[in-house]
Every structure is written in C-alpha cells, then in structure tokens.
Amino acid sequence: MIGAGKLQPSDIQLVVSLLQSGDVEPRQCAILSYGRGMDHLAIEHMVPLLEELALHGADGLWAVLDIISMILHGGKEPSKPLIAVPRNVLVDPALFENVPGAMGGHHLEVLVKLLSRNDLFDRGFARALVKQLLSICARSRADIFHELAGPVSAALRALMDSHPQEVWAGVARLLRANDWRVRHRLETLIALRHADHLGPGLLYGLPS
C-alpha cells in the first residue's frame, strides 16, 4: 500500500518505524525505489531509510545498494549527502554474509565503479574496500564466492586504475595464504576474463 502511490517524506518515516518494529523486511523496502518511485524526493528524505536499513544485517545492506543504484540510475551523479552511505555499506563486514542473487553483485560493481569514476576514494578507504572485496576468497560458503566473483573482479579492475598499490597489497597478501582454496579463488579473480581470452588480466595494469 505504501508504495502504491507517490511516496512522501512521511511515508519514508513510516517505513523506518516498520523496520524498527520488525513489521517489514529489508528486501521489501528496496521495491519502493523501483519504477522511479523516489525520484521526486530529496536525498535528505531518503537517507534515514538507508541508514536504518544498514542496521539490519546483510539483507539490509544489499537493500541499500539496490535503492542507491535505482536513485543513481541513468548516469546521475551522487550528491554529498548520499556519498557516505554506500561508502559505509561497501566496507561493512556483514555485507558478504549473504547475497541476494545476481543483481546484488551488479549493484556492487556499479557503485564501486561510480565512486571510483568520481574520485571518491582516498587511500584508506581504498585499502578497506580491497580487503572487503578480496574477503570473498576466504568465505566458507562457495556459493557466495561464485555469485560475486565476476562483479568483484570488475570492481577490482576499476580500483586498479586509481589505486594500484592498494590492490596489489591486498592481492600479494592472499597469494601467500596457506589455504589452497583461497589462492585458487584469488587466481580466478585476477585471471583473464572468460569473454576476452586475449585481453589483459587484472594485474596487467600494475605499474612497474
């Protein structure tokens, strides 16, 4: 019912309260942004919902990425009030505890590329993000790695353009890992892309 009409700021506050009471689930909130249902709202009106969703574990974090992807769909540039939200979500340790299907990885890739393209990474954040992205190599659930391998590899390529030292530091650490599964998964991330066997691998762009 809430998403049936044109959303108002009061509707956003209502959804926040329903999240807090447990009467709605995070994945249900992402639907509110579909069909450009939030386009008319100021970013300041949407941030409370995004911040509340981020408190609800992996499902809430992925819902945030979903909503932000819809807000910025079509090449819109992120405004300052919105920037801090995806930055915090992308490095939240709970993000990779679960993955909501292929679109989750797509939203991850899109937002990393957008932040990189707009030069919104400092070295500290780049290090934290690389560590987060590479953490899928050590996940006990193989399905999480396989679901995210493509988007994570693409995100690392975007980071390689602006922060090659940070990417290499993270990769080099895992290359020395004792666990063969971790090394094998890392090799999958940095290998040639399946659709471009003659193209460069991830580390091709590493400065000498």
Buried (B, 14 or more C-beta within 10 A) or exposed (E): EBBEEEBEEEBBEBBBEBBEEEEBBBBBBBBBBEEEBBBEBEBEBBBBBBBBBBEBBBBBBBBBBBBBBBBBEEEEEBEEEBBBBBBBBBBBEBBBBBBBEEBBBBBBBBBBBBBBEEEBBEEEBBBBBBBBBBBBBBBEEEEBBEBBBBBBBBBBBBBBEBBBBBBBBBBEEBEEBEEEBBBEBBEBBBEEBEEEEEEEBBBEEEEE
